[in-house]
Amino acid sequence: MKKLPSIKPNLKDLPLPALKEAITSCGQPAFRAKQVTKWLYQKRVETFEAMANVSKDARSVLEEKFTVAKLPVVAVIESEDKDAVKFGFGVPDSEYLVESVLLVDGERRTACLSSQLGCGLGCVFCETGSIGLVRNLTQAEILGQLIGINDYQVSRKDKFVTNIVFMGMGEALSNYDNFLSSLRIINAEDAFTIGSRRITVSTAGVIPSIRKLMQQDLPIGLAISLNAYNNPMRSKIMPINDSYPVEALVGIAGEYFEKTGRQVTFEYVLVEGQNDGPEAVRSLAALLGNIGCKINVIALNPGKYRNAKGPEFKKVERFVQSLFASGLNATLRKSRGQDISGACGQLSGKMITK
Ligand code: SF4
């Protein structure tokens, strides 16, 4: 029988403590681990040979065991007004691409990263959900998106990514271990140096993982995708609501604020004629009025939820004003990247542009 070639693991799949162990076990002093971390994530090298201050012996021991290959960029599409760029990265075991979006806003460069290929939670308004869950992304694949985006920024002489949102494909809190170890590297001084205040994870409401996250010393922003003002309505569009209903989400948001000092943001996608009336305003005020949170409203983007559409801009504005008038800290989120299918709920893994 033909023997399959052995596939070496990627060094970028190691959490920081394991990376340190791998380096010291090659007889290298511990400070070399910091240098290798910088080569991987700040200088974004693709070969061990490029790691000039690591001894030749250590490099060849590492090379025998690991690879430092990059996640291949298959496609890049810029939006017409240049404020959003969508990236498609290839993986060897699927026809779907891992999609990420770079959002440009003043001095801010926000990378919207994916955590899974597809998603198993099946929210009806979401293109990613319609794929189903293909698999979790590895740490190297999560960080590979950020490396690819920073490479692109260098190529167009723009600045590195300053902010991170986990709002791309997948539910990050269902891929908790790889998400958390990636987060530590994004946050680390020798790697991406992006502070907790500039990182946000969006979740459909995986409460056990939110609990684990708030025990970490990483007070990142938490955004909970709410989209409805009662359980029957939410269960209809987000099946996860049967496990973690609206009241439980409100409860965990209060706990998160208490534990981390960070106010939770509730995301509310506005669908015309369904969740945009006066009853919605009254119910949301009753539900969220006492817990110290924000509510971020965005009109539904065109996509899979074809029997529904977002209200016109004026109506969205009026809805936000009514929430504000009833005492909620409500903001209107501008949708970007629609023309490259890079806006919320539009990532299909196929780099569709229209
Ligand atoms: S909205 Fe998020 S959680 Fe829901 S299906 Fe899409 S990717 Fe998954």
Residues whose N, C-alpha, C, O or C-beta is under 5 A from the ligand:
A	BS01	SF4	C119 L121 G122 C123 C126 T128 G129 G168 M169 G170 E171 A204
